[in-house]
Amino acid sequence: MPYVWLGLMVLLIIIEAATMGLTTIWFAIGSLFAFLVSLARVHPLFQFGVFLLSSIVLLFYTRPLAKKYFKIGSHATNVENLIGREGIVIKSIEKFDTGQVKVWGQIWTAVSEKGEVISKDSKVRVKAIEGVKLVVEAINGKNAGTGE
């Protein structure tokens, strides 16, 4: 029976390595505890109880701490920092169509907030982000609406 717990532990570690979800690792540790108990040649039901109890306790009490420490599942992109920033139009934004702007050295697809034409080399301000497009407004009125 001890080899069953070792095999389960290896399998669960492989699954955890593939998913990085911080879920199966606690069951792998539980199977380690069950393996250690099985070395004392106790009844398999008791081994299973140790496995189940230790896994659940670890899952509920240590997973939140580990998730916070390792920041699993969060991808900070700082894209929100673009809102309010100024940029330059590098491909004119046509009426109700996309163009391109350069903000902080990055080129983004952009649309006009009011559906107006914003010509190339105009200064714009980022008002919002919709998916992978920036919603911009012309900073000075003389560059907007000319189509040039």
Secondary structure, 3 states (H helix, E strand, C coil): CHHHHHHHHHHHHHHHHHHCCCCHHHHHHHHHHHHHHHCCCCCHHHHHHHHHHHHHHHHHHHHHHHHHHHCCCCCCCCHHHHCCCEEEEEECECCCCCEEEEECCEEEEEEECCCCCECCCCEEEEEEEECCEEEEEECCHHHECCCC
